[in-house]
């Protein structure tokens, strides 16, 4: 999915309300001039856009570059449409977890950084097959409450033979966890620990969604605006 000879230099697209995971496809709408330029540059080069999470207090910072989380997700443009006024609709698929090594000073209107990839690993402290069953069972419990979800799509998703890390990433992305909770999962490379965090989030969602006032998220999710 990543180009041969990847340079480790990425274009950053920071958002306060969106965390991308590897394997997840996210619809985006780009309208700010700097991100239109980012899109043009990406299409002319490696077709990569790296999603970065703006830290929760970013609006309190009177700076040109508000703080972003160190762990990011490098994404690959799957398809795009340029609108008449220069805006873009696109589908971006998460490719790899990465850590920002250094933000770079470049003559671009958008931010750039050097990154290194992060790999999933199992330290052997958790029973992954058992944890997988628990996560899937709790996700199905949540689906019974979420009447707006596309049940056929959800069933096909959990029945697929996905790697455990990919599975819990997609469930975390879909379950209604907050961006800060999703970022915590993105930052967890150890599979057992990540699965336990997602299991806890699912149980919290099941409890909170017993109330009609709890936020609901469609499955599959829709577009996000910049």
C-alpha positions, 0 to 999 in steps of 0.5 A: 500500500505504501510506495516503494522507497518511502522517504519517511517524510509525510504531509500532516492533516491534523484534526481535533475530531478524527483518528484514523486507524490502519485498514480503516477507510475514511471519507474526507471533504477538504475545503481549506486552501492549505489542504487543497494544496496538500491534496494536489501535492499528494496526488502529484507524488506518493498519494499519502496523507497522514492523519494527526490528532490535535490535542484536546487543548489545541484551541487554547494555543495561540500559535500557528502549529497547535500541538498534535499527538506523536502517534499518527496514521499514514493514509493512502488515497483510494479515490477522489473527486475534485469539485468545481470550486477546487474542494475535494471529496476523497476516500483515505485508507489507513496504511500504517501506524507511525511516530513523529520523529521530527516536524519539519520546516518546509515552504508549504502551507501545511505541516510536514514531518519525518516519521518512523513506523510502529509495528504490532506485537504480542508480548505473550501476557494475554490470551489473544483468542479468548480476548478476541471472542470477548471483544466480538461478543461485546461488539455484538451486544452494542450492535443490538442497541445501535438500531441505526447500524447496518447489521449486514455490514456489521455481521460481515465485518466481525465474521471476516478472518481479520488479524486481531490488531486490525479487528480491534482497531476497526471496532474502536473506530466504529463503536462511538469512542471519543477521539481521545479514547481512539487516540489512546488505542492508536498509541498502543502497539501491544495487542493484548493491551490494545484489545483490553482497552477496546473491550473496556470501551465497548462495555462503557458504550453498552452501558452508556447507550442504554440511555437515549441521550448517548451519542450514536454513530452510524456503521459504517461511518460517513464523511468528515470535514476539515 
